[in-house]
């Protein structure tokens, strides 16, 4: 054994119950030995780099199980509308961006992050008339913070061929009173629209976005991502440019995270076309694997497109958007299950959750095989549904920081009774459900939302809302390590510090298991290692 790296004099959190170590050795991209300081130092040679932790904490690299790496990368190039206080300020900022950057006519303008619920001058959605004020010579698309609703100006609508008769199942193009499109694009219609827009992007554009997004995620200690790049590109199965971008980055040594790639296949015909490629979940290597098929059963709470059993409290007669009829949901799940494709379904409303659970029960798929299907978000539900999730063996993927953005809004949308059953993480855990954590960046309203320790803080500090649904700090850490690895069938290579596992490691400023839990949000990641290679921070 000739270790390339040795870590000593620190606090090592192995995330393996009962396993303790004072030091560890890395050879190549694998952890090769754990033991006492003296035992590990005996393995060192002249070429071994010894890292003195000086009392700091070493733990496994973190896994974000729901993120949009390509979209996150492109968001750094888009107009940042996070926290924009009014519609007028939005118009002014976009117009100034075009003018000051001297952007040529005909160039696409992308912005994201606004939340109309926080506007001071109006609570309505912006529309094409507002965006036409910004420019009539540039096609413009602005994405709401959730990423599920977009606003386009007339030129962008014209570019995509949208008129009053354009229809996409599972989505909508809102209209003016005269029947012409007003620029508000929701759910599946937005995915279709983005596909038209993305046709101008090439492999180099995708590589740049992946590197920009990945580099930023590395500063939060994230070494693996379950990413949904196809959604951000509007693709539905034709992913060759995306695959090629990742292939080149792996060869060049410029990939900052290991990738479990979710595949957006919103319709049964998309699944059938994908199956012709003879790919299944788990195919790939240590850097890139095919992940689950991604579906959306509904939309978002903020946009009132989450599908509810009962009306919205603040909008009588509205229950949100249902993307599928019951038979199609069953048909897609059954086809994926028969072809070794893991499933990952977006559900925010309780009606969407009910449809998903009914579909799994009809197919029987989750009861018959270790497929580790997952539900993303699972924000609104009830305890009977949570019991069914546990019985079906489904995993749940949560976004802890969404509780803080939902908190001012959710009771207004749902009323007290439904609100009291939302984001019920402890209840789900008590049903035996495997829960994983994630950020969903850039579908957030905070540029630091990818911070796992801010997410963990939101899990373990719920004084502001439903404190009874708090779980322990260790349970929260599992959501980003052992549980996350398990959800991708990667528990043999990731999630814990053990001999033979990948040397994806992070050094922290503080020990999350010993400091006051109110300070967890302030923990800094000082170094991030991917396969023993330093990708963030500096050596002392």
N, C-alpha and C positions, 0 to 999 in steps of 0.2 A: 504493500500500500504506500502510495506517494501522494499525500494530500496536497492540494493546491491552496487550500484555505483552512485555517483553524480559528475558532472563536473561543475565547477564554474570559474569565473574570466577569461574568455577567449572570443575570437572571434569565434562565431559559424556560419558556413556556412551551412544552412539547405538544399540548393539546391531545396527548395520548394518556388516558387515565392510568395513574400509577407509575408512569415513566418519568424519571427525573434524570437530569444530567448537569454537570458543571461545565462541560465543554463539548465541542463537537468538531469533527473533521469533514471536509468536503474534498472529493477528488473528481475533477471534471464537472459534470452537472448534477452529481448525486451526493447525498449525505452518506458517508462511509463508516463513521464511527461516532459513538457517544460514550462519555465516561467522565472520570474525574479529570481535573486539570492536568495532573501529572501523567495519567495514562494517555491522554490525547497529545500532550506535548512530546512524548516519546516518539510519536509518529512523524514529527516535523523533520524536514530536511532543509538544505540551503535555499531551495526554490519555493518553500512554503510561505505564504503570506499569513502572518499571525495577527489577528484583530483583537485587540484588548478592548473589551466592552466597557470597562471601567464602571461596572455596576449597572449599566443600562440593560434593557430587556431585549431578548432575541425571541422571536416567535415565527411560526410559518407565515409565508406570504399570504395575503388576503385575496379572496375570490369574490368578485362582484358578479352576481348571477342574473342581473338584468340591467344592461347598459347598451348604449348605441354609440359604438366607438367612431364609426364614420360620421354619424350625425354630430357627435361631440367635437370631432376635429373640424368639421365644416362650421360649427357654431362659433369658433374663434375667428373665422373669416366673415361671418355674418354681422349685421348690425345688431348690437347687444341691446335688447329692449327689456332686460330684467329690471324690474322696479320702476318702469316708466310711469309717471304719476297721472297722466291724462292723455286723452286722444290727441289734443292739440300738440302736446310735447312729442308724441309719437310721430306725428306728421312732420314737425319741425326737425327732429333728429334725423329722420330718413332723408328729407330733402337736403339737409346740410351735408350728410354723408356723401350723397351723389355729387353735390357741388364742390365740396372741398377736395374730394378724391378725383375729380374730373373724369368720372366714369363715362365711357363712350356710350352713345345712344345704342339701344338694342341689347345691351349687356344685362343679364339677369341680376336682380337685386334681391337678396335674401336677408330677412331679419327674423329673430325669434326671441321669445321670452315674455311678451306682454301678457298681462292679465286684466281683461276688461272689468273684472269684478272690483279691481282696485283703482279704477279711474276716478278722478275727483270731479270731472266735468260731465261724465255720462257713464251709464252702466251697460250701454248697448255695445254689440260687436261693431268694430270698424267694418266698412264695406268698400266695394270697388270705387265708389264716389270719393271716399276719403283718400284712398290710395292714388286715385287719378290726380288729386291735388299735389301729391309728392312728385309724380312724373307721368307724363303720357308718352314718353319716348323710351322708357325702360320697362320691361316686364318685371313686375314686383310680386313676391310672395312673402308674406309675414306669417309666422307660426305662433300660435298661442303657446303659453308656457307648457301646457300638457303635451304638445306635439300632435294632437288629434284633430285640431281645427286650424285651418289656414285662411288667410284673406289674400285675394289676388286683385290686381287692377285690371282694367278692361283689356290692355295690351297683352297681359299674361293669359287671360281667358281666351283671347283671340289666338294666341300662339298655340295653346293646347287644344283648340278647336271646341271650346265649350260654348254651347248656346242654350236656349231655353228648353231644349228637348234632350240634353245630355243626361244620361242616367247610368249610375253604377250601383249595383246591389250592395246593400250594407252601408250606404253612405248617402250624402245629399249635397246638391248644389242649391243653396237658398236663392230666392228670386225676389226681384222688385215686384211691385203691384202689377206691372204690365207683362209679367211672365219672363222677362229677361234675367239672366243670372246677376246676382248682386255682389258676387265675389266671395261670399262665405262658403267654405268648402269643408265638409265634415267626414271623418272616419274613412271608409273604403274609397270614397271619392277623392280624398286628399292623397291617398296612396297612388291611385291612378294618375292624378295630376302630377305628382312628383316624378313618376316614371317619364312623363313627357318632358319635364324639366331636366331630368338626369341624363337624357340622351346626349347632352353637350359635354358630359364629363368622361374622362378617359382613365386609363390605369394609373397614370402619373398623378392625376387629381386624387384618386382613391388612396394611393400610397401616402401622399402628403397628409391627407386627413387622418389616416390611421396613425401615422407617426406623431402628428400634433396631439391628437386625442390620447394616444398611448403614453406619450411623454408626460402629459399632465397627470394621468391616472397613476403613474409610477411614483409621483411625489406623495401619494396617499397610501403607498405600500401595496398597491394592487398588482398582483403578479399573474392573475388569470381573470378572464372575462367571459361571461356568457353574453355575447353581443348579438344585436338584432340589426345588422347592417342592411339587410335586404329591404327592410321596411323603410329605412331612410332614403333608399334609392328608388323606391317604388317598384322594385322588381317583384316578380312572382315566379321564380324558378330559374330564370336565365341569369346565372351568377358568374359567368366565366371571367368577366373583367375583375370582379371582386376576388375570386380565387387567385387570379394571376397577380393581383396586387399583393396578396398575402404571400404567395410563392416567392416573389421577388424580395420582399422584406425579410423573409426567413433566410434566403440565400445570402443577402447582404448583411445579415446580423443586425437589422434595424427594427426588429419587432420587440416591443416593450412588455407585452403580455402573451401568455398562452391563450388560445382562442377556442371557445366552444360556440360554433356559429349557428344561431337559430335561423331557420329558413322560413320566410314568409310565403305561405301557400294558402291564400285565403279561400280558394274555391276547389271543389272536387276535381275539376279539370286541371288545375295547377298541380295538384298532388299526382295525378296520373302522368302528367308530362315529366315531373321530377323523377318519378319511379323509372322512367326510361333510361335515366342516367346510371341506374344500378348502384345507387348510393343509399346508405342507411346511417342512422344515428350512431356515432362512435367511430366512423371511418376517419382515418387520418393518422397523424403522428403526435408527438408530444407538444408540438407547437400549434397545430391546427386540426380540429376535428369537426365533423358534421354534428350539429346538435339537434334539438327537437324541431318539429314542425310547429310554426307559430300561427295561431288563430286569434281573432278578436271577437268575443261574444257581445261586446257593447263598447261604449265610449268612456267618457270621463265625467266626474261629478261637477267640476267647475264649469264645463260646457253644457251641462244638463243633457248629456248624451249617454250617461250610465243608465242601464236598463233596470227599472225598478218594478217591484210587484205592485206597489201602491203609488199614487201620484206624488210628484215633488210637492213638498209643503209650500214652497214659494211659487209654484206654477201649476195651478189646478188644471187637470186634463192632460198633463205631460208625464210620460213615464220613461222618456229616453228613447234610445235606438236599439232595436234588436237586429243584429247582423245576419243571423241564420234562422231558418225555420228548423223545427225540431228534427225532422227527417234528415236534412242535410248535415246537421251536426253529428248525428249518429253515423251517417254514411262516411264522413271524413274520418272520424275516430276509428271506425271499423277497418277502413282501408289502410290507414297508417299502422294500426296495430298488427295487421296481417303481414305487413312488409317491414317489420322491425324499425319503425320510425317512432321515436319518442314524441309525446305531445306536450305542448305548452300553450295554455289558453288564457288570454286576458279576460279578467272578470272584475268589474268594480261594483256593479249593482247586484242586488239580491235575486232579481229575476234572471239575470245572466248566469249567476252561480247555480240556480235551480235547474236551468236548462242543461248546463254542463254535467251536473251530478246525475240527472235523469239519463243523459246520453251514455255516460259511463256504466250506469247500472243496466241499461238495455244491451250494451255490447258485452258486458261482463269482462271487459279486457283487463281492468285493473285488479280484478280478483284472481285472474288466472296466470299472470306473468309478472316478473320483476321488471316492469318497464319504467317505473319512477316518473310517470307523467306528473306534470305540475300545473298549478293554477297561479297566474301572475296577478298580484295585487290583493285579491280577496278582501276588499275593503269593507263591503257592506254585506252582512249575512245575519244568520241567527243560529242559536245553539243546536237546533236540530240539523241544520246544514253542516255545522262543524263536526258533529258526530258522524255524519255520512262521509265527509272527507276522510276522517280517520279510518272508517271501515273500508273504504275503497282503496286505501293505501296511496292516496295522492299527496304529493309534496306541495307546499305553499311557498311562494316567493314574495317577500314583503319589501316595501320601501319605507323605512322608518321615518325619514324626514317628511314624508307626505302627511304624517299626522300633524305636523306643525303648520303646514300650509292649508290643510283641510280644517284645522281647528276653528278658525274664525268663521268658516263658511258652512261646515257640515250640518250643524244644528238648524241653521236657517233653511238649508235645502231639505233636510230629512225630518226635523222634529226631534224631540228628546228621546222618545222610545227607540226609534231605529238607531239614533246616534249612540245609544248606550250599548249597542251590540257590535260596533264597528272596530276594525283593527284589533281583533280579539286574540292576541298572540298567545297569552297564557292559556286561554280556553282551548285553542287549537293544539298547543303542546300537550295539554292534559288528555287530549284525545289520541295521543300518539303520533301526531302529524310531524313530519320532518319539515322544519322551516328554514329557509335560506334568506340572507339579507342582500340588499342591493341599493343602488342609488337612482337608477333610471335616467342618469344624465344623458343628454341635456334637457330632458323633459322636467325641469325643475325651475325654481326661481332664485337660485343661489349659485354663484360661480364656484363655491367650495362644497357643493352638495355631494361630490364624490368622496368626501372625507368619511371613511368607515367609522372613525371614532366619534364623529358627530352623529352618525347613524346609530351607533351603539348607545350613545348618550340619550338619544330619543327613545330607545327601547327600554332603558333602565331608569329613566327619570321621567315619569309620566304624572307628575303632580298636577299638571295643568289639565289633564283629561284621562279619565278611566285608569286611575292608579292601580286598580285591582288587576289590570292586564299586564303589569310589569313582569319581566322575568329577570333572572340573575345575570350578572356580568359574564360569567362563564358560559351560560346558555347563549347569550348574545354573541360572544366570540365564536361559538360553534357554528352560528349561522353563516359566518364568513370564512370558515375553515373546513372542519370535518363534515358538516351538513352539506356545504356547497360542493365539496369534492364528491360526496356520495350521490348528489343529485345528477351528476354527470358521469357516474360509473367510474370515477377516478380516485376512489378511496385508497387504492393500492399505490398511488404515486404522489398524491397531494393531501393537504389538509392537516398533517401532523409532522413533527420532527422525529423521524425514525430512520434507522439505517436502510439504505436502498431507495429512499424516496428522493424526489427531485429537490435540489438545493435552492428552492424558492423561499427566501428568508428576508425578514425585515428587522431592523434595529429601531427601538422606540426610546423616546425621551423618558418615559415613565412606565411603571408596571400597571396595566389596567386592572389587575386583580387585587392590588393593594392600596391604590390611592382612593381618596373619597370619590364616589361615583359621579358627583357633580362636576369633577374636574376632568373626567374622561374626554370630554369634547376638546380639551386643550392639549391632548397628547400629540406630539409631533413624530412623524416618521423621519428618522435621520439618515437611514440607508435602506435601499431596496436591492435585493439580489435576485436575479432570474437565472436559474441553473448555475449558481456560483459566480455569475458575472454581475458586477456592480452596474446598475442602470439608473440609480438615483442616489445623490449624496456624494460625499467625498471621504476618502480614507484619511485617517489621522496619521 
